[in-house]
Amino acid sequence: MKWDDLRRSGNIEDMRSRGPVRGVGGRGGMRLLFPIAKMLIGTKIGRIVLVVGVIAYFMGFNPLALLETPSAMPQSGHVSAPAADDRAADFVAAVLAQTEDVWNAQFAAAGSAYREPKLVLFRGSVQSACGYADAQVGPFYCPVDQKVYLDLGFFDELSRRHNAPGDFAQAYVIAHEIGHHVQNLVGTLNKSHQAKQMARSNTQANAVQVKVELQADCYAGIWAHYVNAKGTILEPGDIQEALNAASAIGDDTLQKQAQGYVVPDAFTHGSSAERMAWFQRGFTSGQLQACNTGI
């Protein structure tokens, strides 16, 4: 994928320098806090310090952070991202900009306006409007704050663990999550949520979720269709990289790797064949109507 000369999106929120999310609500933090509070409450100055600490806590500052040793704190006040990470972040900004161009044009053609999402880069763990998540969750879209969350370490996992290397494999992952944002804007996610609530079993609810995910794959294919139409971005083998990634993270493939057998009723994203087929369908047609999975 030729992306170096592409514009970069300004809708990136880079939280990598903050490191993993940590809270003081855990048992370890409370065990440390109780003896400190007991000591402070014994003196007038201590009580004042304690009150200030409580106020600071409810304003979002962690008083226990003051107990960290200087050697554990970076001298610059933030964690520097590795150069490779910066290159990957630059790539994400370029891909996100291309999704903005495509979906702005598609929504305008349909007589509506596309609301561009934010993409949050994090490292280790993150707190979203949809709750806490760590890197093991993988990239995800939160419809509450309309943001995509991505730990760049997932790209390494995609290449090494899932054997799906290539920059366009990574671009497919981003385009898939943006596909969920499109679903949110047109009301599909709300409709699927209602359908899952009415489901009589986990199997039925999973079947609804599979349709949601396959449609997002199809929308990623639509994005690839219009990027390819520019004639200056895609390189030979790029579409195959995306198809390979879709296959590598199919439910049946992941289940075989994890447990040695497949349980179709537990699928939440679709089989490898289904994911490839729906991406290809969007790529071939370039039409939203072709992505009707029956939700």
VOPAGU-2260 file (C-alpha; in pm, 1 decimal, decimal comma):
REM VOPAGU-2260
SITE   aa  ch    i         X         Y         Z
SITE  MET   A    0       0,0       0,0       0,0
SITE  LYS   A    1     144,8     334,3    -107,3
SITE  TRP   A    2      55,2     558,0     183,6
SITE  ASP   A    3     352,2     784,6     255,0
SITE  ASP   A    4     215,9    1069,2      42,7
SITE  LEU   A    5    -142,9    1042,1     165,6
SITE  ARG   A    6    -292,4    1304,5     393,6
SITE  ARG   A    7    -316,6    1227,4     766,7
SITE  SER   A    8    -637,2    1243,5     963,6
SITE  GLY   A    9    -662,2    1492,6    1247,9
SITE  ASN   A   10    -904,9    1262,6    1432,3
SITE  ILE   A   11    -636,2    1069,4    1619,2
SITE  GLU   A   12    -626,4    1072,9    1999,8
SITE  ASP   A   13    -284,9     941,9    2101,2
SITE  MET   A   14    -296,5     803,8    2456,9
SITE  ARG   A   15       9,2     579,3    2425,6
SITE  SER   A   16     221,6     807,6    2642,0
SITE  ARG   A   17     -14,9     757,2    2935,0
SITE  GLY   A   18      66,2     388,3    2954,2
SITE  PRO   A   19    -174,0     123,2    3090,1
SITE  VAL   A   20    -476,2     246,3    3283,3
SITE  ARG   A   21    -438,5     197,4    3656,5
SITE  GLY   A   22    -682,5     276,9    3934,0
SITE  VAL   A   23    -672,7     311,7    4312,7
SITE  GLY   A   24    -991,1     114,6    4361,7
SITE  GLY   A   25    -818,9    -222,5    4373,5
SITE  ARG   A   26    -744,3    -415,5    4690,7
SITE  GLY   A   27    -372,6    -337,8    4674,5
SITE  GLY   A   28    -437,4      34,4    4659,3
SITE  MET   A   29    -684,2      22,9    4947,3
SITE  ARG   A   30    -446,3    -176,5    5168,0
SITE  LEU   A   31    -188,0      95,5    5115,2
SITE  LEU   A   32    -433,8     377,9    5168,8
SITE  PHE   A   33    -579,3     267,2    5506,5
SITE  PRO   A   34    -260,1     290,0    5716,4
SITE  ILE   A   35    -172,7     623,5    5556,8
SITE  ALA   A   36    -517,5     763,1    5639,7
SITE  LYS   A   37    -491,9     629,8    5996,4
SITE  MET   A   38    -158,0     806,1    6042,0
SITE  LEU   A   39    -279,2    1135,5    5895,6
SITE  ILE   A   40    -601,1    1154,1    6093,9
SITE  GLY   A   41    -402,7    1171,2    6420,6
SITE  THR   A   42    -282,5    1527,9    6364,1
SITE  LYS   A   43    -443,7    1854,5    6257,6
SITE  ILE   A   44    -211,4    1898,2    5959,8
SITE  GLY   A   45    -261,5    1534,9    5869,8
SITE  ARG   A   46    -640,1    1577,1    5866,0
SITE  ILE   A   47    -601,6    1876,4    5633,4
SITE  VAL   A   48    -379,3    1670,9    5403,1
SITE  LEU   A   49    -633,0    1387,9    5411,2
SITE  VAL   A   50    -921,3    1619,0    5316,3
SITE  VAL   A   51    -718,0    1766,0    5030,2
SITE  GLY   A   52    -632,0    1415,1    4914,8
SITE  VAL   A   53    -998,4    1308,8    4912,3
SITE  ILE   A   54   -1093,7    1619,2    4713,9
SITE  ALA   A   55    -810,1    1552,5    4468,4
SITE  TYR   A   56    -925,0    1192,3    4426,2
SITE  PHE   A   57   -1277,0    1293,3    4330,4
SITE  MET   A   58   -1130,7    1546,9    4086,5
SITE  GLY   A   59    -952,4    1262,4    3905,9
SITE  PHE   A   60    -603,3    1274,2    4061,6
SITE  ASN   A   61    -460,6     959,7    4220,7
SITE  PRO   A   62    -296,7    1061,3    4553,6
SITE  LEU   A   63    -108,1     731,1    4561,8
SITE  ALA   A   64      84,0     842,4    4254,3
SITE  LEU   A   65     284,9    1065,7    4487,9
SITE  LEU   A   66     419,5     753,0    4657,4
SITE  GLU   A   67     593,3     628,2    4342,6
SITE  THR   A   68     971,2     635,7    4355,3
SITE  PRO   A   69    1145,6     889,4    4130,3
SITE  SER   A   70    1324,1     610,2    3942,8
SITE  ALA   A   71     987,7     470,5    3833,4
SITE  MET   A   72     883,3     799,0    3675,2
SITE  PRO   A   73    1015,0     908,6    3334,6
SITE  GLN   A   74    1220,2    1227,3    3354,1
SITE  SER   A   75    1026,0    1391,1    3071,9
SITE  GLY   A   76     690,9    1329,3    3239,4
SITE  HIS   A   77     568,3    1093,0    2967,6
SITE  VAL   A   78     649,9     757,9    2813,8
SITE  SER   A   79     819,7     790,9    2475,9
SITE  ALA   A   80     679,1     569,3    2202,9
SITE  PRO   A   81     930,1     357,0    2009,2
SITE  ALA   A   82    1015,9     475,3    1658,7
SITE  ALA   A   83     839,5     171,8    1509,6
SITE  ASP   A   84     529,5     266,8    1704,8
SITE  ASP   A   85     543,5     618,7    1562,1
SITE  ARG   A   86     566,2     481,8    1210,2
SITE  ALA   A   87     264,2     259,8    1274,9
SITE  ALA   A   88      71,1     551,9    1424,0
SITE  ASP   A   89     148,5     758,0    1114,5
SITE  PHE   A   90      14,6     472,5     901,4
SITE  VAL   A   91    -306,9     458,3    1104,9
SITE  ALA   A   92    -359,2     832,7    1053,5
SITE  ALA   A   93    -315,8     788,0     677,1
SITE  VAL   A   94    -562,1     497,3     660,0
SITE  LEU   A   95    -815,0     678,4     877,9
SITE  ALA   A   96    -799,1     977,5     642,7
SITE  GLN   A   97    -882,1     749,1     350,5
SITE  THR   A   98   -1185,2     610,0     534,2
SITE  GLU   A   99   -1298,1     967,6     595,0
SITE  ASP   A  100   -1268,2    1052,6     226,3
SITE  VAL   A  101   -1461,3     744,6     117,3
SITE  TRP   A  102   -1743,2     764,8     370,1
SITE  ASN   A  103   -1785,2    1141,1     342,0
SITE  ALA   A  104   -1840,1    1089,2     -30,9
SITE  GLN   A  105   -2075,4     794,2      17,1
SITE  PHE   A  106   -2292,2     972,0     273,4
SITE  ALA   A  107   -2299,5    1288,9      61,6
SITE  ALA   A  108   -2414,2    1085,9    -240,0
SITE  ALA   A  109   -2698,7     952,2     -26,2
SITE  GLY   A  110   -2797,7    1305,4      78,5
SITE  SER   A  111   -2665,6    1294,1     435,0
SITE  ALA   A  112   -2355,3    1396,1     627,5
SITE  TYR   A  113   -2090,5    1161,3     759,1
SITE  ARG   A  114   -1980,2    1222,8    1117,1
SITE  GLU   A  115   -1611,8    1136,0    1137,8
SITE  PRO   A  116   -1513,1     919,2    1436,4
SITE  LYS   A  117   -1207,7     958,7    1656,9
SITE  LEU   A  118    -947,3     684,2    1668,9
SITE  VAL   A  119    -775,6     635,5    2004,1
SITE  LEU   A  120    -428,6     485,5    2014,7
SITE  PHE   A  121    -341,9     327,2    2348,9
SITE  ARG   A  122     -91,2      93,0    2503,0
SITE  GLY   A  123    -180,7    -194,8    2733,3
SITE  SER   A  124    -525,8     -86,4    2849,5
SITE  VAL   A  125    -774,7     194,4    2810,5
SITE  GLN   A  126   -1091,4     334,8    2963,8
SITE  SER   A  127   -1359,3     401,0    2702,3
SITE  ALA   A  128   -1720,0     515,0    2735,9
SITE  CYS   A  129   -1806,1     146,4    2686,9
SITE  GLY   A  130   -1590,1      43,6    2983,5
SITE  TYR   A  131   -1237,7     -72,6    3059,4
SITE  ALA   A  132   -1053,3    -280,8    2800,4
SITE  ASP   A  133    -703,3    -422,2    2771,5
SITE  ALA   A  134    -498,4    -507,9    2465,1
SITE  GLN   A  135    -623,5    -868,4    2464,6
SITE  VAL   A  136    -966,0    -745,1    2357,7
SITE  GLY   A  137    -818,6    -632,4    2026,8
SITE  PRO   A  138    -933,0    -329,3    1827,5
SITE  PHE   A  139   -1289,7    -226,5    1905,2
SITE  TYR   A  140   -1550,2      39,1    1834,6
SITE  CYS   A  141   -1746,4     206,3    2112,3
SITE  PRO   A  142   -2082,6     340,1    1987,0
SITE  VAL   A  143   -2132,8     544,2    2304,7
SITE  ASP   A  144   -1844,3     784,9    2238,2
SITE  GLN   A  145   -1819,2     699,3    1865,7
SITE  LYS   A  146   -1450,1     614,9    1888,9
SITE  VAL   A  147   -1233,0     333,0    1759,0
SITE  TYR   A  148    -974,9     201,3    2006,5
SITE  LEU   A  149    -651,4      41,5    1887,6
SITE  ASP   A  150    -340,7     -88,4    2061,7
SITE  LEU   A  151     -72,0     -89,6    1792,6
SITE  GLY   A  152      63,5    -412,8    1939,2
SITE  PHE   A  153    -229,0    -586,4    1768,8
SITE  PHE   A  154     -57,9    -540,1    1433,7
SITE  ASP   A  155     236,6    -748,1    1553,3
SITE  GLU   A  156      -2,7   -1011,9    1680,9
SITE  LEU   A  157    -186,3   -1012,7    1348,0
SITE  SER   A  158     139,5   -1083,0    1167,6
SITE  ARG   A  159     310,0   -1323,0    1407,6
SITE  ARG   A  160      30,2   -1509,9    1581,7
SITE  HIS   A  161    -228,0   -1509,4    1304,3
SITE  ASN   A  162      16,7   -1521,6    1012,0
SITE  ALA   A  163    -150,8   -1226,8     840,2
SITE  PRO   A  164     131,5    -980,3     764,6
SITE  GLY   A  165     118,5    -673,4     542,1
SITE  ASP   A  166      12,4    -311,0     573,1
SITE  PHE   A  167    -314,8    -368,2     391,6
SITE  ALA   A  168    -404,2    -644,2     636,7
SITE  GLN   A  169    -371,6    -375,9     904,6
SITE  ALA   A  170    -570,1    -130,9     694,8
SITE  TYR   A  171    -849,7    -388,7     666,4
SITE  VAL   A  172    -870,5    -411,1    1046,0
SITE  ILE   A  173    -907,3     -32,5    1074,2
SITE  ALA   A  174   -1163,3     -21,0     792,7
SITE  HIS   A  175   -1363,4    -297,1     963,7
SITE  GLU   A  176   -1389,1     -96,8    1286,9
SITE  ILE   A  177   -1487,2     213,4    1088,2
SITE  GLY   A  178   -1754,2      -8,2     932,9
SITE  HIS   A  179   -1906,8     -40,5    1280,9
SITE  HIS   A  180   -1914,3     338,3    1301,6
SITE  VAL   A  181   -2105,5     350,8     973,9
SITE  GLN   A  182   -2348,5      95,8    1118,4
SITE  ASN   A  183   -2390,5     315,9    1422,0
SITE  LEU   A  184   -2467,4     623,3    1213,7
SITE  VAL   A  185   -2731,3     448,5    1002,4
SITE  GLY   A  186   -2896,3     281,7    1302,6
SITE  THR   A  187   -2787,3     -76,9    1240,0
SITE  LEU   A  188   -2611,6    -120,1    1573,5
SITE  ASN   A  189   -2917,1      -5,1    1765,5
SITE  LYS   A  190   -3134,6    -242,7    1563,6
SITE  SER   A  191   -2900,2    -533,9    1627,4
SITE  HIS   A  192   -2889,6    -451,8    1998,7
SITE  GLN   A  193   -3267,6    -474,3    2014,6
SITE  ALA   A  194   -3261,4    -802,0    1822,3
SITE  LYS   A  195   -3008,5    -951,8    2065,4
SITE  GLN   A  196   -3221,9    -845,5    2360,3
SITE  MET   A  197   -3518,5   -1027,7    2208,7
SITE  ALA   A  198   -3315,2   -1340,0    2132,9
SITE  ARG   A  199   -3427,7   -1652,4    2315,1
SITE  SER   A  200   -3080,2   -1800,0    2348,5
SITE  ASN   A  201   -2712,4   -1716,5    2329,6
SITE  THR   A  202   -2702,0   -1898,0    1997,7
SITE  GLN   A  203   -2960,6   -1660,5    1850,0
SITE  ALA   A  204   -2784,8   -1356,3    1996,0
SITE  ASN   A  205   -2453,1   -1476,8    1852,5
SITE  ALA   A  206   -2614,0   -1521,0    1511,8
SITE  VAL   A  207   -2720,8   -1155,0    1517,8
SITE  GLN   A  208   -2369,3   -1045,5    1611,7
SITE  VAL   A  209   -2222,6   -1248,9    1326,6
SITE  LYS   A  210   -2441,5   -1055,1    1082,3
SITE  VAL   A  211   -2315,0    -728,9    1233,2
SITE  GLU   A  212   -1951,9    -831,5    1194,5
SITE  LEU   A  213   -1990,8    -963,9     841,1
SITE  GLN   A  214   -2154,4    -639,2     734,8
SITE  ALA   A  215   -1859,3    -447,1     881,6
SITE  ASP   A  216   -1632,0    -670,3     671,3
SITE  CYS   A  217   -1841,7    -582,0     367,4
SITE  TYR   A  218   -1812,8    -211,2     447,5
SITE  ALA   A  219   -1436,0    -255,9     473,4
SITE  GLY   A  220   -1455,3    -403,3     124,5
SITE  ILE   A  221   -1645,8     -97,7       0,8
SITE  TRP   A  222   -1370,8     122,7     139,1
SITE  ALA   A  223   -1108,7     -87,8     -41,3
SITE  HIS   A  224   -1314,5     -61,3    -363,0
SITE  TYR   A  225   -1293,4     317,8    -369,0
SITE  VAL   A  226    -931,5     330,9    -254,8
SITE  ASN   A  227    -846,5      92,4    -537,2
SITE  ALA   A  228   -1037,5     312,1    -783,0
SITE  LYS   A  229    -787,2     592,4    -721,2
SITE  GLY   A  230    -527,5     377,3    -894,4
SITE  THR   A  231    -231,0     512,6    -701,9
SITE  ILE   A  232    -258,8     356,0    -356,0
SITE  LEU   A  233    -303,2     -21,2    -374,8
SITE  GLU   A  234     -18,6    -245,5    -479,7
SITE  PRO   A  235     -25,9    -601,4    -615,8
SITE  GLY   A  236    -112,9    -838,9    -334,7
SITE  ASP   A  237    -284,3    -582,4    -111,2
SITE  ILE   A  238    -634,7    -726,1    -148,7
SITE  GLN   A  239    -497,6   -1073,0     -85,5
SITE  GLU   A  240    -344,1    -940,8     238,7
SITE  ALA   A  241    -687,8    -821,6     348,4
SITE  LEU   A  242    -849,6   -1151,7     254,5
SITE  ASN   A  243    -576,6   -1339,1     438,7
SITE  ALA   A  244    -640,1   -1130,5     749,8
SITE  ALA   A  245   -1016,6   -1189,6     724,2
SITE  SER   A  246    -949,5   -1562,3     702,2
SITE  ALA   A  247    -697,2   -1563,1     986,5
SITE  ILE   A  248    -942,0   -1409,8    1235,3
SITE  GLY   A  249   -1247,2   -1612,6    1136,7
SITE  ASP   A  250   -1419,7   -1782,2    1430,1
SITE  ASP   A  251   -1358,2   -2134,4    1302,7
SITE  THR   A  252    -987,8   -2070,3    1252,4
SITE  LEU   A  253    -948,0   -1912,5    1595,9
SITE  GLN   A  254   -1144,5   -2191,3    1765,3
SITE  LYS   A  255    -932,7   -2459,1    1599,4
SITE  GLN   A  256    -617,9   -2284,5    1718,3
SITE  ALA   A  257    -747,7   -2240,8    2073,0
SITE  GLN   A  258    -928,0   -2569,5    2138,9
SITE  GLY   A  259    -875,7   -2796,7    1840,0
SITE  TYR   A  260   -1241,5   -2807,6    1731,4
SITE  VAL   A  261   -1513,5   -2576,6    1602,1
SITE  VAL   A  262   -1840,5   -2474,4    1772,8
SITE  PRO   A  263   -2050,6   -2283,9    1515,3
SITE  ASP   A  264   -2314,9   -2183,8    1773,0
SITE  ALA   A  265   -2045,0   -1986,9    1953,5
SITE  PHE   A  266   -1945,6   -1785,1    1646,7
SITE  THR   A  267   -1961,4   -1407,9    1695,8
SITE  HIS   A  268   -1774,4   -1283,4    1387,3
SITE  GLY   A  269   -1832,5   -1547,0    1122,0
SITE  SER   A  270   -1622,9   -1819,8     967,2
SITE  SER   A  271   -1308,5   -1749,8     769,5
SITE  ALA   A  272   -1491,7   -1825,1     443,1
SITE  GLU   A  273   -1778,5   -1593,5     536,0
SITE  ARG   A  274   -1552,2   -1306,5     633,3
SITE  MET   A  275   -1356,0   -1330,4     312,0
SITE  ALA   A  276   -1674,3   -1359,3     104,3
SITE  TRP   A  277   -1836,6   -1048,2     254,6
SITE  PHE   A  278   -1521,4    -840,5     222,6
SITE  GLN   A  279   -1494,5    -949,4    -140,9
SITE  ARG   A  280   -1861,6    -867,0    -193,9
SITE  GLY   A  281   -1811,7    -508,7     -76,8
SITE  PHE   A  282   -1489,4    -475,2    -273,8
SITE  THR   A  283   -1649,4    -596,4    -596,5
SITE  SER   A  284   -1971,1    -392,8    -575,2
SITE  GLY   A  285   -1876,9     -74,8    -389,3
SITE  GLN   A  286   -2244,6     -50,1    -292,7
SITE  LEU   A  287   -2396,9     -42,7      55,7
SITE  GLN   A  288   -2699,4    -231,8     -73,8
SITE  ALA   A  289   -2474,7    -529,4    -142,8
SITE  CYS   A  290   -2389,8    -549,4     227,2
SITE  ASN   A  291   -2735,1    -648,9     352,8
SITE  THR   A  292   -2662,4    -940,7     587,9
SITE  GLY   A  293   -3020,0    -957,1     709,6
SITE  ILE   A  294   -2990,2    -758,4    1029,3
